[in-house]
């Protein structure tokens, strides 16, 4: 059969996490200090069972039309995973009744979009000459990881109202990018 889309792919993420958090409040001289500190450990397993059409050949069906012919479906299961350690510390100091300073340090994550984790291979069904494409996800993608540092000063000039100035620094690692690679697939040949 020619190009078909009756295949399925799915992604399952299973995350196990453990965290501990603590809150301390005390005075240093006449200043109220609050420290909130914690750490989180996460372990995530990713499984992507999928079906991929098995490309057999590319057929020339008209003067400028080429159609990929498929000969069945191949079931594959891709797996990946990662573990993370995410610390966090927030410190608040009341400098006066109206003036509060805050300092925060921590690590945070944003998981990869589910579509990027799909493991099945998809090939273009009706490719133009020189533009045959395919796509595949990667179950081993790690989440974006951010190391964050924030400092702020808040002035409470009225009940329910305040003015604040803050600075932050953020280092983001494990960027998720798409890339293009040339791959030869056995049995598929381009006339050019």
N, C-alpha and C positions, 0 to 999 in steps of 0.2 A: 504493500500500500504506500501511497504517497504520504506527504506530511500529515502527521496525526498529533493530537495533543491530549489523548486520553491516558495520560500518565499522572501519577500523584507523587507528591513529596510532602514531607512534614518534618517538623523540628520539635524535639522534646528536650527541655532543659530541666534538670533536677538540681536544686541548690540546697545544700545543708550548711547552716550557719550557726555560729556560737558567738555570743558577745557578752562583755562585762562592762558595766558602766558605774561610775561613782560620782557623788556630788559632795563637795566639802564647802562649808561656809565658816568663816572665822574673821577676826579683826586683826589688822596689823596697825599698831598705834591706834589712830582714830578712824582708820579706813576699813570699810566693809569689803571683804574679798570673797568671791565665789569661784570655785574651780569645778568644772564638769569635765571628767576625763573618761575615756573608754577605749576599747579595742574590739574589733569584729574580725572573725575569721570566717571565710566562705570557701566552700568547695563546690564547683559546678561541673556537672557532667552533661554533655550535649550529644544527642543521638539524632541522626537524620536518615530514617529509612526512606528510600525513594525508588521510583521507577524511571528508567531512561529508555527512550526509543533507540533501537540498535540501527544505526545508519548503515545501509548496504551499498548504495551508490548514488551518484548525482546524474540525473537523466536530462538530456536536452529534449524539450518537448515543443519548442517553437523557436523562432529566429533569435529571440533574446530572453527566452524563459527557460530556467533550469529548476528542476524539482528534485528534492532529496527523497530517495526511496528508502523506506524502513522495513525491517524484516522481523519485527517483534519487540518485546520489551525485556529489559534486563533489570532485575531487582538488585539494589545495592544498599548497604547500610554504612554510613560514615559516622564516626564517633570522634569526640574530642573533649576537652575540658581544661579547667584551670583552677587554681586556688589563690586566694587573696588574703592579705593582712591589712586591715584598715584602721589605723589609730586616729584618735581625735582628742584635742584638748581645747577647752574654752575657758578663758579667765576674764572675770569681770571685777573691776575695782570701782567702788563709789568714791570719787574724789571729794565731792561735796553732796549735799542733798539734791542738787540740780545737775551735777556733772558726773557722767559715767564713762569710764574707758573700758574697752573690750579688746582682747587679743585672742585669735583663734588659729589653730593649726590642725590640719587633718588631711586624710586621703579619701577620695570618693571615686566612684566608677559609674559609667554609663555602658550598659550592655550593647552588643552589636545588634542591629536590626535582624529580626528573624529571617527575612528574605536573604540576607547575606550568609546565613548559616546553612541553607539548603544544600544538600550534598549531591543531588542529581545533575547529570549533564544534559543540557538542552542545546540542540543544533538548529540553525535556521532551516526552515522547510522549503522556502522558495527563494534561494539566494540569487542575487545578481552576480554577474561575473566579477571576480575580484573582491566581493564583499561577503563572502561566506563567514558566518560568525557562530559562536556558541557561548554558553555561559555555564558557570558552576559556582556554587558557594563554597564555604570552607568552615567546617565544624570546629576547627581549631582556632578560630578568631578569638582573640582576647578582648575584653572590654576596654574602652577608653579609660585610662587611669589618670586622675588629677591629684596633684599635691597642692594644697591650698594654704595660704597664709593671709590673714586679715587683721587689720588694726583699725579701731574707730574711736571717736570721741563724740559723745552725745550730750546735748544740753537740753534739759527739760524745763522750758520756760513757762509752761502752763499745764494744767491737768489734761492729759490725753494729747499733748502737743510737744514736739521736740524738733530740734535741728541737729543734724549729724554730718560729720565729715569722716570719710574712711578711705583707706588704701588697701589694695589687695594685690597679691602675687599668685599666679597660678602656673603650674608646669603640667602640661598634658602630654602623656605618653601613649604608645600603642594606637596611633591613628589608624583608622580603617580606610583603606584606599582600594580602588579597583585598578586592575592592571590588564594590559593586553599582551598576550603571548602568542607566538605562532606555534601551532601544534599540528603534526601530521596524524591523521586517523587512518588506520589500515583499511584499504579498499576504497577510499574516497580520493578521487583525483580531479584536479582542476585542469581544464583544457588549456589554460594559459600558463 
